[in-house]
Amino acid sequence: MHEPEPKNIIFLEEVIQQKLRKEQELVFYEKKLQKLQVKLNSLRGEIKLTNLIIHLVSSEKELDVTKVPQELSAVEYLDKKIKE
């Protein structure tokens, strides 16, 4: 008796559908990554601001935040003044 050989046929339609699913998955994860990067940047800014506040309180420095130059953010200004 002759045993049937395994089928080694690759259907182009299956390969194309698999590729499309992977592309959709990639788009999904890229969007998730962008949202996470925004969240990470926000958290980093909050941590930096908190560290500046802690430093200001512990060193008892007084800085006038109303005098922040337009080209700097308040956090950058405070950070710069603390280091001076």
C-alpha positions in Angstrom: 0.0 0.0 0.0 1.2 3.5 -0.9 1.0 6.2 1.8 -0.1 9.6 0.7 2.6 12.2 0.6 2.2 15.3 2.8 0.8 18.3 1.0 3.4 21.0 0.6 1.1 23.4 -1.2 1.2 27.1 -0.2 -1.9 29.0 -1.2 -1.1 32.5 -2.2 -4.4 33.7 -0.8 -3.5 32.5 2.7 -0.1 34.1 2.5 -1.7 37.4 1.5 -4.3 37.3 4.3 -1.6 36.5 6.8 0.4 39.5 5.6 -2.6 41.8 5.9 -3.4 40.6 9.4 0.2 41.3 10.4 0.1 44.7 8.9 -3.1 45.5 10.8 -1.5 44.2 14.0 1.5 46.4 13.4 -0.7 49.5 12.9 -2.5 48.6 16.2 0.7 48.3 18.2 2.3 51.5 16.6 -0.8 53.5 17.8 -0.4 51.9 21.3 3.3 52.8 21.3 2.6 56.4 20.4 0.1 56.7 23.3 2.6 55.1 25.7 5.4 57.5 24.5 3.1 60.5 25.2 2.3 59.1 28.7 6.0 58.4 29.4 7.0 62.0 28.4 4.2 63.4 30.6 5.4 61.3 33.6 9.0 62.3 33.0 8.0 65.9 33.1 5.9 65.4 36.2 8.8 63.7 37.9 11.2 66.4 36.9 8.9 69.1 38.2 8.4 67.2 41.5 12.2 66.9 41.9 12.6 70.6 41.3 9.9 71.4 43.9 11.6 69.0 46.4 14.9 70.7 45.7 13.4 74.2 46.1 11.8 73.3 49.4 14.9 71.6 50.8 17.2 74.4 49.8 14.6 77.1 50.8 15.2 79.0 47.5 12.7 81.5 46.3 12.2 81.8 42.6 9.7 84.0 40.8 7.9 81.8 38.3 6.2 84.8 36.8 9.5 85.9 35.3 9.9 82.8 33.1 11.3 83.8 29.6 9.0 82.9 26.7 11.5 80.5 25.1 11.7 78.3 28.3 9.1 76.3 30.0 8.6 76.8 33.8 10.3 73.5 34.5 13.3 74.4 32.4 13.5 77.9 34.0 13.4 76.5 37.5 15.9 73.8 36.6 18.3 76.5 35.2 17.9 78.8 38.2 18.4 76.0 40.7 21.7 75.1 39.1 23.0 78.7 39.2 
